[in-house]
Protein backbone atom coordinates (compact mmCIF):
# COMPACT_ATOMS: atom_id res chain seq x y z
CA UNK A 1 0.00 0.00 0.00
CA UNK A 2 1.15 3.52 -0.75
CA UNK A 3 1.21 6.06 2.06
CA UNK A 4 1.53 9.79 1.45
CA UNK A 5 2.09 12.10 4.42
CA UNK A 6 2.56 15.25 2.38
CA UNK A 7 0.38 18.10 3.49
CA UNK A 8 -2.17 19.14 2.54
CA UNK A 9 -3.85 15.93 1.48
CA UNK A 10 -5.73 16.61 -1.73
CA UNK A 11 -8.12 14.50 -3.78
CA UNK A 12 -5.45 14.08 -6.42
CA UNK A 13 -3.03 12.49 -3.94
CA UNK A 14 -5.48 9.74 -2.90
CA UNK A 15 -5.42 6.51 -4.91
CA UNK A 16 -7.26 3.22 -4.80
CA UNK A 17 -5.65 0.82 -2.35
CA UNK A 18 -4.11 3.54 -0.15
CA UNK A 19 -3.90 3.39 3.64
CA UNK A 20 -4.77 6.95 4.64
CA UNK A 21 -3.60 7.98 8.12
CA UNK A 22 -4.99 10.85 10.21
CA UNK A 23 -2.78 12.24 12.97
CA UNK A 24 -4.95 14.15 15.44
CA UNK A 25 -2.65 13.71 18.47
CA UNK A 26 -5.68 12.59 20.51
CA UNK A 27 -3.98 9.41 21.71
CA UNK A 28 -0.97 11.50 22.77
CA UNK A 29 -2.82 14.22 24.72
CA UNK A 30 -5.59 12.19 26.41
CA UNK A 31 -5.33 9.27 28.80
CA UNK A 32 -6.31 6.23 26.77
CA UNK A 33 -9.99 5.36 27.11
CA UNK A 34 -10.65 8.18 29.57
CA UNK A 35 -13.82 10.27 29.22
CA UNK A 36 -11.72 12.95 27.52
CA UNK A 37 -10.30 10.39 25.07
CA UNK A 38 -13.76 9.02 24.36
CA UNK A 39 -15.45 12.36 23.71
CA UNK A 40 -12.86 15.04 22.92
CA UNK A 41 -11.48 14.17 19.51
CA UNK A 42 -11.91 15.63 16.03
CA UNK A 43 -14.23 13.91 13.58
CA UNK A 44 -13.79 13.35 9.88
CA UNK A 45 -16.56 15.01 7.90
CA UNK A 46 -19.03 12.79 6.10
CA UNK A 47 -17.86 14.46 2.89
CA UNK A 48 -14.28 13.30 3.55
CA UNK A 49 -15.37 9.78 4.51
CA UNK A 50 -17.46 9.53 1.33
CA UNK A 51 -14.53 10.83 -0.75
CA UNK A 52 -12.16 8.21 0.71
CA UNK A 53 -14.70 5.46 0.01
CA UNK A 54 -15.29 6.75 -3.53
CA UNK A 55 -11.51 6.76 -4.09
CA UNK A 56 -11.51 3.10 -2.98
CA UNK A 57 -8.87 3.47 -0.29
CA UNK A 58 -8.19 0.18 1.47
CA UNK A 59 -7.80 1.39 5.06
CA UNK A 60 -8.50 4.61 6.97
CA UNK A 61 -6.36 4.90 10.11
CA UNK A 62 -6.78 7.39 12.94
CA UNK A 63 -5.12 7.98 16.31
CA UNK A 64 -8.48 8.55 18.01
CA UNK A 65 -11.48 6.51 19.09
CA UNK A 66 -13.17 6.67 15.69
CA UNK A 67 -13.97 8.62 12.56
CA UNK A 68 -17.22 10.00 14.04
CA UNK A 69 -18.66 10.44 17.54
CA UNK A 70 -21.67 8.98 19.32
CA UNK A 71 -24.34 7.28 17.22
CA UNK A 72 -22.49 8.28 14.06
CA UNK A 73 -19.45 6.20 15.03
CA UNK A 74 -21.02 2.82 14.13
CA UNK A 75 -22.75 4.39 11.11
CA UNK A 76 -19.37 5.48 9.73
CA UNK A 77 -17.88 2.06 10.47
CA UNK A 78 -20.78 0.28 8.73
CA UNK A 79 -20.69 2.63 5.74
CA UNK A 80 -16.98 2.00 5.24
CA UNK A 81 -17.21 -1.76 5.83
CA UNK A 82 -20.11 -1.99 3.41
CA UNK A 83 -17.83 -0.46 0.79
CA UNK A 84 -14.86 -2.72 1.62
CA UNK A 85 -12.90 0.01 3.42
CA UNK A 86 -11.41 -0.99 6.77
CA UNK A 87 -11.02 1.44 9.68
CA UNK A 88 -8.13 1.15 12.12
CA UNK A 89 -8.67 3.24 15.25
CA UNK A 90 -6.54 4.10 18.27
CA UNK A 91 -3.25 4.15 16.35
CA UNK A 92 -0.23 5.13 18.42
CA UNK A 93 3.02 6.82 17.44
CA UNK A 94 1.87 8.52 14.24
CA UNK A 95 3.68 11.63 15.44
CA UNK A 96 6.95 9.69 15.47
CA UNK A 97 6.59 8.96 11.77
CA UNK A 98 6.10 12.64 11.08
CA UNK A 99 8.92 13.77 13.40
CA UNK A 100 11.24 11.27 11.68
CA UNK A 101 10.81 13.40 8.57
CA UNK A 102 9.02 10.75 6.54
CA UNK A 103 7.34 12.56 3.66
CA UNK A 104 7.42 9.89 0.99
CA UNK A 105 5.66 6.59 0.60
CA UNK A 106 6.33 3.84 3.11
CA UNK A 107 4.96 0.41 3.90
CA UNK A 108 2.47 -0.36 6.65
CA UNK A 109 1.84 -3.89 7.90
CA UNK A 110 -1.32 -4.89 9.76
CA UNK A 111 -1.37 -8.09 11.78
CA UNK A 112 -4.78 -9.25 13.06
CA UNK A 113 -4.76 -10.50 16.64
CA UNK A 114 -6.92 -13.37 17.82
CA UNK A 115 -8.50 -11.73 20.87
CA UNK A 116 -12.09 -12.35 21.88
CA UNK A 117 -14.65 -9.90 23.26
CA UNK A 118 -14.00 -6.95 20.97
CA UNK A 119 -16.48 -5.25 18.67
CA UNK A 120 -13.84 -4.92 15.97
CA UNK A 121 -10.80 -6.89 14.90
CA UNK A 122 -7.79 -5.98 17.05
CA UNK A 123 -4.58 -5.68 15.10
CA UNK A 124 -0.99 -4.60 15.47
CA UNK A 125 0.05 -1.98 12.96
CA UNK A 126 3.72 -1.52 12.08
CA UNK A 127 5.16 1.17 9.83
CA UNK A 128 8.28 0.31 7.89
CA UNK A 129 10.11 3.60 7.36
C-alpha positions as CSV (number, residue, x, y, z in Angstrom):
1,X,0.0,0.0,0.0
2,X,1.2,3.5,-0.8
3,X,1.2,6.1,2.1
4,X,1.5,9.8,1.5
5,X,2.1,12.1,4.4
6,X,2.6,15.2,2.4
7,X,0.4,18.1,3.5
8,X,-2.2,19.1,2.5
9,X,-3.8,15.9,1.5
10,X,-5.7,16.6,-1.7
11,X,-8.1,14.5,-3.8
12,X,-5.4,14.1,-6.4
13,X,-3.0,12.5,-3.9
14,X,-5.5,9.7,-2.9
15,X,-5.4,6.5,-4.9
16,X,-7.3,3.2,-4.8
17,X,-5.6,0.8,-2.3
18,X,-4.1,3.5,-0.2
19,X,-3.9,3.4,3.6
20,X,-4.8,6.9,4.6
21,X,-3.6,8.0,8.1
22,X,-5.0,10.9,10.2
23,X,-2.8,12.2,13.0
24,X,-5.0,14.2,15.4
25,X,-2.6,13.7,18.5
26,X,-5.7,12.6,20.5
27,X,-4.0,9.4,21.7
28,X,-1.0,11.5,22.8
29,X,-2.8,14.2,24.7
30,X,-5.6,12.2,26.4
31,X,-5.3,9.3,28.8
32,X,-6.3,6.2,26.8
33,X,-10.0,5.4,27.1
34,X,-10.7,8.2,29.6
35,X,-13.8,10.3,29.2
36,X,-11.7,12.9,27.5
37,X,-10.3,10.4,25.1
38,X,-13.8,9.0,24.4
39,X,-15.5,12.4,23.7
40,X,-12.9,15.0,22.9
41,X,-11.5,14.2,19.5
42,X,-11.9,15.6,16.0
43,X,-14.2,13.9,13.6
44,X,-13.8,13.3,9.9
45,X,-16.6,15.0,7.9
46,X,-19.0,12.8,6.1
47,X,-17.9,14.5,2.9
48,X,-14.3,13.3,3.5
49,X,-15.4,9.8,4.5
50,X,-17.5,9.5,1.3
51,X,-14.5,10.8,-0.7
52,X,-12.2,8.2,0.7
53,X,-14.7,5.5,0.0
54,X,-15.3,6.8,-3.5
55,X,-11.5,6.8,-4.1
56,X,-11.5,3.1,-3.0
57,X,-8.9,3.5,-0.3
58,X,-8.2,0.2,1.5
59,X,-7.8,1.4,5.1
60,X,-8.5,4.6,7.0
61,X,-6.4,4.9,10.1
62,X,-6.8,7.4,12.9
63,X,-5.1,8.0,16.3
64,X,-8.5,8.5,18.0
65,X,-11.5,6.5,19.1
66,X,-13.2,6.7,15.7
67,X,-14.0,8.6,12.6
68,X,-17.2,10.0,14.0
69,X,-18.7,10.4,17.5
70,X,-21.7,9.0,19.3
71,X,-24.3,7.3,17.2
72,X,-22.5,8.3,14.1
73,X,-19.4,6.2,15.0
74,X,-21.0,2.8,14.1
75,X,-22.7,4.4,11.1
76,X,-19.4,5.5,9.7
77,X,-17.9,2.1,10.5
78,X,-20.8,0.3,8.7
79,X,-20.7,2.6,5.7
80,X,-17.0,2.0,5.2
81,X,-17.2,-1.8,5.8
82,X,-20.1,-2.0,3.4
83,X,-17.8,-0.5,0.8
84,X,-14.9,-2.7,1.6
85,X,-12.9,0.0,3.4
86,X,-11.4,-1.0,6.8
87,X,-11.0,1.4,9.7
88,X,-8.1,1.1,12.1
89,X,-8.7,3.2,15.2
90,X,-6.5,4.1,18.3
91,X,-3.2,4.1,16.3
92,X,-0.2,5.1,18.4
93,X,3.0,6.8,17.4
94,X,1.9,8.5,14.2
95,X,3.7,11.6,15.4
96,X,6.9,9.7,15.5
97,X,6.6,9.0,11.8
98,X,6.1,12.6,11.1
99,X,8.9,13.8,13.4
100,X,11.2,11.3,11.7
101,X,10.8,13.4,8.6
102,X,9.0,10.8,6.5
103,X,7.3,12.6,3.7
104,X,7.4,9.9,1.0
105,X,5.7,6.6,0.6
106,X,6.3,3.8,3.1
107,X,5.0,0.4,3.9
108,X,2.5,-0.4,6.6
109,X,1.8,-3.9,7.9
110,X,-1.3,-4.9,9.8
111,X,-1.4,-8.1,11.8
112,X,-4.8,-9.2,13.1
113,X,-4.8,-10.5,16.6
114,X,-6.9,-13.4,17.8
115,X,-8.5,-11.7,20.9
116,X,-12.1,-12.4,21.9
117,X,-14.6,-9.9,23.3
118,X,-14.0,-6.9,21.0
119,X,-16.5,-5.3,18.7
120,X,-13.8,-4.9,16.0
121,X,-10.8,-6.9,14.9
122,X,-7.8,-6.0,17.0
123,X,-4.6,-5.7,15.1
124,X,-1.0,-4.6,15.5
125,X,0.1,-2.0,13.0
126,X,3.7,-1.5,12.1
127,X,5.2,1.2,9.8
128,X,8.3,0.3,7.9
129,X,10.1,3.6,7.4
